[in-house]
Amino acid sequence: MKILTGLVTAGEALALVVAMYFLSEGNNPWISVKNELFLMLDFGTGLGLVYVALAHRGAAWLYILYTLAGLAGLIHGYLEWEYLAGAGNPYCANAPLFIVNTPKTACGLQPSY
């Protein structure tokens, strides 16, 4: 499950990079320091989850996995809250992004490995 969560998380971040920086019009209000930070965190935690899920299970493996999964869950939980609270310029700028974000939150917070 962590591999799938990581692939979806990193893939969505990559799709957002393409859409926002190459396909959108000039002054896109979504592009902000806050949203770019979340975009980098999304991409990093997604690739990190994939790597750790495939990596050799050494002594620190479980701690790294739980750290990445917990970080991903907390980040996506905040992004869900930001959307539902109607915060200005939310990362989940529309319902489709919110819908894709919801399972990532649940998968990031699940304790399985």
Secondary structure, DSSP 8 states (H G I E B T S, - for coil): -HHHHHHHHHHHHHHHHHIIIIIS-SS-TT--HHHHHHHHHHHHHHHHHHHHHHS---TTHHHHHHHHHHHHHHHHHHHHHHHHTT-SS-SS-SHHHHHHHHHHHHHHH----
